């Protein structure tokens, strides 16, 4: 029986030397194609947004289950490049997902990864720092990553027998990139809107402010908003706000288990905190967009962009799926589930 795997019997892959080191040629060609298509999109100002999203489809085939014939061999740095995570940072829908992924990886665990993976993750983090400082988006998530980055910087400067562990050139590159990120963070300041800019948030009708508050899915954002001013604090403390947040994160069966017998004096903030301690927050509800896994072609992709699926390209295969009961929707992949595809 043939052994299908990347081992010493494989013909090998072409490698190209870049400014950041050696990279696989096929991965570089894939990324260059995506960058070229993105540059073409920026030149066209009057193209429909739907057409823009379908012009390129970053995706990555992975090995879900290892067998004797197919050995599981997924490379994190290759997946990061094929899924174009650096461009995803600049998308407000995917920014929190990328930050959560980096939050799992940046730290002591990162020092045990390969050099290519370390460079890819630090490049993503530098892109996060650049986007957060210019757009002032999600400063809380950025500061949490900075705390871990400072700890990583201390670990990198640790020595063994008088020198750093690993390649000295690699550590110098890491240190230079970390210093650039920390310098950007030191200059990061939340700028207040111009006094002549109207309308301001508090100039809006109370109903509009309430609708904005109701669309916050993170309880920490509600707590921070309540500390801004008395008007927003009174809205945040309304029972409706915490009731909608509770129904968003938890099922009806879960809520019924903690509801008190006296339903006339319900405190939905207490109910939410009780459910959060028992069940935890649903990770799939915390992100505007996540990666998805196609069950037919074993492909990771961004749901809004889609991917070239064999179910869509092969009419015979699609017909057999319809006879078997229809096409199964792709499975969402939270950051913690994404990392399980790799040997970390």
C-alpha positions in Angstrom: 0.0 0.0 0.0 1.5 3.4 -0.9 2.5 5.7 1.9 1.0 9.2 1.3 2.9 11.6 3.5 5.6 14.2 3.5 8.6 12.1 4.5 12.0 11.4 3.1 10.6 9.6 0.0 8.8 12.8 -1.0 10.4 14.6 -4.0 10.7 17.7 -1.9 9.5 21.3 -2.3 11.0 24.4 -3.8 12.2 27.0 -1.3 12.9 30.7 -1.9 15.1 32.9 0.2 13.3 36.1 1.3 14.3 39.0 3.6 12.7 37.2 6.5 14.4 33.8 5.7 13.6 30.7 3.6 9.9 30.2 2.5 8.1 27.6 0.5 7.7 28.7 -3.1 4.1 27.5 -3.4 3.0 29.4 -0.3 4.7 32.6 -1.6 3.0 32.3 -5.0 -0.4 31.8 -3.3 0.2 34.9 -1.1 1.4 37.0 -4.0 -1.7 36.1 -6.0 -3.9 37.3 -3.1 -1.9 40.5 -2.7 -2.2 41.2 -6.5 -5.9 40.7 -6.4 -6.3 43.0 -3.4 -4.3 45.7 -5.1 -6.6 45.4 -8.1 -9.6 45.8 -5.8 -8.3 49.0 -4.3 -8.0 50.6 -7.7 -11.7 50.0 -8.5 -13.7 52.3 -6.3 -17.2 51.6 -7.7 -17.3 47.8 -7.5 -20.0 46.1 -5.5 -18.9 44.8 -2.1 -20.2 41.3 -2.9 -18.0 41.1 -6.0 -15.0 42.2 -4.0 -15.5 39.5 -1.4 -15.6 36.7 -4.0 -12.7 37.9 -6.1 -10.3 35.8 -4.1 -10.8 33.1 -1.6 -8.1 32.4 0.9 -8.3 28.8 2.0 -6.1 26.0 3.4 -6.4 22.2 3.1 -5.6 20.4 6.3 -5.4 16.8 7.6 -8.2 16.4 10.1 -7.5 12.8 11.1 -4.3 10.8 10.8 -4.3 7.2 9.4 -1.7 4.7 8.4 -1.8 5.9 4.8 -2.1 9.6 5.6 0.1 11.1 8.3 -1.2 14.2 10.0 1.1 17.0 9.1 -0.3 20.6 9.3 2.0 23.5 9.4 0.8 26.5 11.4 2.9 29.1 9.5 1.7 27.8 6.1 -2.0 27.9 7.3 -1.5 31.5 8.5 -0.2 32.6 5.2 -2.7 30.7 3.1 -5.6 32.0 5.1 -4.1 35.5 4.7 -4.3 36.4 8.4 -2.3 39.6 8.0 -5.0 41.0 5.7 -7.7 39.7 8.0 -6.4 41.9 10.8 -7.6 45.0 8.8 -11.2 43.6 8.7 -13.2 44.7 11.7 -15.2 41.5 11.6 -12.1 39.3 12.0 -10.0 41.5 14.2 -11.2 40.0 17.5 -10.7 36.5 16.1 -7.1 37.2 15.2 -6.5 38.8 18.6 -8.0 35.7 20.4 -5.7 33.4 18.3 -2.6 35.4 19.2 -3.7 35.5 22.8 -3.5 31.7 22.8 -0.1 31.6 21.1 1.9 34.6 22.4 3.7 33.6 25.5 6.0 30.8 26.8 4.4 28.3 24.3 5.6 30.4 21.4 9.3 29.8 22.3 8.9 26.1 21.5 7.6 26.7 18.0 9.5 26.6 14.8 11.3 29.7 13.6 8.9 30.2 10.6 5.9 30.0 12.9 7.4 32.5 15.3 8.1 35.0 12.5 4.6 34.6 11.1 2.9 35.2 14.5 5.1 38.2 15.2 4.3 39.6 11.8 0.6 39.2 12.6 1.1 40.9 15.9 2.9 43.8 14.3 0.0 44.2 11.9 -2.4 44.2 14.8 -0.4 46.9 16.5 -0.3 49.0 13.4 -4.1 48.7 12.8 -5.0 49.3 16.5 -2.9 52.4 16.8 -4.2 53.9 13.5 -7.9 53.0 13.8 -8.1 53.0 17.7 -10.1 49.8 17.4 -10.3 47.3 20.3 -7.6 48.8 22.6 -8.5 46.3 25.4 -7.5 43.3 23.3 -4.4 45.0 22.1 -3.2 45.8 25.6 -3.8 42.2 26.7 -1.5 41.0 23.9 1.1 43.6 24.9 1.3 42.2 28.4 2.0 38.8 27.0 4.5 40.2 24.6 6.5 41.9 27.3 6.7 38.5 29.1 7.8 36.9 25.9 10.5 39.6 25.4 11.9 38.8 28.9 11.9 35.1 28.0 13.7 35.7 24.8 16.5 37.6 26.6 17.0 34.7 28.9 20.3 32.9 28.3 21.7 29.5 28.5 25.5 29.0 28.9 25.9 32.7 28.1 23.7 32.9 24.9 20.1 32.8 23.8 18.4 29.5 23.1 18.2 28.9 19.3 19.6 30.9 16.4 21.2 34.2 17.5 20.1 35.8 14.3 16.5 34.7 14.8 16.4 36.2 18.3 17.9 39.5 17.0 15.1 39.7 14.4 12.5 38.8 17.1 13.8 41.4 19.4 13.8 44.1 16.8 10.2 43.4 15.8 9.1 43.3 19.5 10.8 46.6 20.1 8.9 48.1 17.1 5.6 46.9 18.4 6.3 48.2 21.9 7.3 51.6 20.5 4.0 51.8 18.6 2.2 50.8 21.8 3.9 53.5 23.8 2.7 56.2 21.3 -0.9 54.8 21.3 -3.4 57.2 22.7 -7.2 57.4 22.4 -7.9 60.7 20.6 -11.1 62.5 21.5 -13.3 63.7 18.7 -13.0 67.2 17.5 -15.2 69.6 19.6 -16.9 70.8 16.4 -17.7 67.3 15.2 -21.5 66.7 15.4 -23.5 64.8 16.3 -21.8 63.3 19.3 -23.0 60.1 20.9 -24.7 61.8 23.8 -26.5 64.1 21.3 -28.4 61.2 19.9 -31.9 60.3 21.2 -31.9 57.9 24.1 -33.6 55.3 22.0 -30.6 55.3 19.6 -28.1 55.0 22.4 -30.0 52.1 23.8 -30.0 50.3 20.5 -26.2 50.7 20.3 -25.8 49.4 23.8 -28.1 46.4 23.0 -25.7 45.4 20.2 -22.7 44.9 22.6 -22.1 41.2 23.0 -19.3 41.5 25.6 -20.3 42.1 29.2 -16.9 43.9 29.8 -17.9 46.4 27.2 -21.1 47.1 29.0 -19.2 47.6 32.3 -16.8 49.9 30.7 -19.6 51.9 29.0 -21.4 52.4 32.3 -18.3 54.1 33.7 -18.2 56.7 30.9 -21.1 58.9 32.0 -24.3 58.9 34.0 -26.6 58.8 31.0 -25.1 55.6 29.6 -24.8 54.1 33.0 -28.5 54.4 33.5 -29.1 52.6 30.2 -26.6 49.8 30.9 -28.3 49.1 34.3 -31.7 48.5 32.7 -33.0 45.0 33.0 -33.7 44.8 29.3 -30.0 45.2 28.4 -28.9 42.3 30.6 -31.9 40.2 29.6 -31.0 40.4 25.9 -27.3 39.7 26.6 -28.3 36.6 28.6 -30.6 35.3 25.9 -27.8 35.9 23.3 -25.2 33.8 25.1 -27.3 31.1 26.7 -30.1 28.7 25.7 -33.7 28.8 27.1 -33.1 25.5 28.9 -29.9 26.9 30.6 -31.7 30.1 31.7 -34.6 28.2 33.2 -32.3 26.2 35.4 -31.2 29.3 37.3 -34.4 31.4 37.2 -35.6 32.1 40.8 -39.1 31.1 41.8 -40.1 34.8 42.3 -40.1 36.0 38.7 -41.4 39.4 39.7 -38.0 40.6 41.0 -35.6 39.2 38.4 -32.1 40.7 38.3 -30.9 39.7 34.9 -27.3 40.9 35.6 -27.1 38.4 38.5 -28.6 35.7 36.3 -26.1 36.4 33.6 -23.1 36.2 36.0 -24.5 32.9 37.5 -24.8 31.3 34.0 -21.4 32.5 33.1 -19.9 30.8 36.1 -21.7 27.5 35.4 -21.5 27.3 31.6 -19.0 29.8 30.5 -19.6 32.1 27.5 -20.2 30.5 24.1 -17.0 31.1 22.1 -18.8 31.0 18.8 -20.9 34.0 19.8 -18.0 36.2 20.6 -16.8 36.9 17.1 -18.5 38.6 14.1 -16.8 36.1 11.8 -14.8 32.9 12.3 -13.0 30.3 10.2 -15.1 27.4 8.9 -14.3 23.8 8.1 -15.7 22.2 5.0 -16.6 18.6 5.7 -16.2 17.5 2.1 -12.9 18.9 1.0 -11.3 19.3 4.5 -10.6 23.0 3.9 -10.4 25.9 6.3 -11.8 29.2 5.0 -13.4 32.5 6.0 -17.2 32.1 5.8 -17.9 35.5 4.2 -15.3 34.8 1.4 -16.1 31.1 0.7 -13.8 28.6 -0.9 -13.6 26.4 -4.1 -15.5 23.4 -2.7 -15.6 20.1 -4.6 -19.4 20.0 -3.8 -19.9 23.1 -6.0 -17.4 22.2 -8.7 -18.5 18.6 -9.3 -22.1 18.3 -10.5 -22.1 14.5 -10.0 -20.8 14.8 -6.4 -23.4 17.5 -5.6 -26.2 15.3 -7.0 -25.1 12.4 -4.8 -25.1 14.7 -1.8 -28.6 15.9 -2.6 -29.8 12.2 -2.8 -28.1 11.5 0.6 -30.1 14.2 2.3 -28.6 17.6 1.2 -25.3 19.4 1.7 -24.0 19.7 5.3 -23.1 23.3 6.3 -19.5 23.9 7.2 -18.6 23.7 10.9 -17.5 26.9 12.7 -13.9 26.8 14.1 -13.2 28.9 17.2 -9.5 29.8 17.9 -9.1 27.0 20.5 -10.4 24.4 17.9 -8.2 25.9 15.2 -5.1 25.2 17.2 -6.0 21.6 17.7 -5.2 20.9 14.0 -1.5 21.6 14.7 1.1 19.9 16.9 2.0 22.7 19.3 
